[in-house]
Amino acid sequence: MERSFITKLRNIALYAALTIELLLMVYERSVLPLSSPKQIFRISFVLSVIALLLTKYSLKQWIVIVIVCAISVVSYKITGNNDLLRFSVFVIACKDVDLKAMLRYIFVMTTAGALLIVAMSVTGFAGDIRLIDDFGREAGSEVRYTFGFGHPNTLMSVVFSIEVLFVYLIRDYKRAVRNGIMVAMLALNVILYFFTGSRTGVALTVFTIVLAFAVYEIKFLQESAFLYGFGIAVIGACVAFSVWAARISKYARKKKYPFYYKLDKILTGRIQSLYYDTKPHKGSLKTWSLFGDEFSGNSFFDMGWVRLFYWYGIIPAILILLVIVYFIYRLYHRRDYATMIMVISISVFTLVEASFVSSFIGRNYLLPIAGVYLFSESLSERNRADKS
């Protein structure tokens, strides 16, 4: 068969897998009932495997693929969680995709799904518009708007995800148009803050927009190694803080440790929840293991980097961090500052929220980008092709 025909078949399988994951992600974000999605995950996994088998790789890449899949299978056998295998196969299958087209597709699907959830809540079909509760912020009972997402922080995490991707997609717009859009996004987030009261989501979205404005305007940040070194330092700091937080989580509730107590209050109980939310103290440092266990994937808490280490184990998490460092090196090689902005922003967000560390491939649009950068043999040629 001609390569072009095989490529078309590959794209059909890959986009089918991605579409299933995106639809499942949107549905999961709503308040509609969701039973175990494992059967649906298996369908998207089979489609990803088909896409992988229809993609051309070098012998060296096949060796890497076998090693990655072997480690993922070991993780699956130990934990019963096949996330690493599913994610790895999808990333590998994304090697030759048209990245901009796929990211635009993800943006449209995610935005349309979010607007549908909002519309269902406003029309009374599904989901509450607002939530009245004590959110543990020493303000007593508060009224915060959710617009169908179940929790104001969930709403803002979706807004964050959409806006960070949009900041990437507008990188090539004319300067005046791009800056106008970013100013409008800042205004939108100020408005959303008054509705949701979500300080973290709004602050990190504003951080992303300000960072993007600086990088898009300053040539030095685009051309030097500073941004990429800064990104590695940020990730290192986030991981170090997460390890420390998991270690001291037992003491964060106690007033006799004022520094831990005040810091936990600022993070609205995220640190103490690692120890006190479950009887086995799932998430605290003493519960981490080299490869996770059969119960680790059933525990949910907000701190995403902690979840990465707890869910999948210390060794897989360290390997993922090494892959991220190599990914950043490849970004530097191409001077892809727009993607680096996303990496930095999502890394900081993952310190306090776990939206990007989940079983849903559709939540993390860095995955197809990683597939292109980690497995493309000649990024310089791809770069020239993008600019032509």
Summary of the structure (lengths in Angstrom):
residues: 388
radius of gyration: 20.9
end to end distance: 29.1
largest distance: 71.4
contacts: 1247
relative contact order: 0.12
helix: 71%
strand: 3%
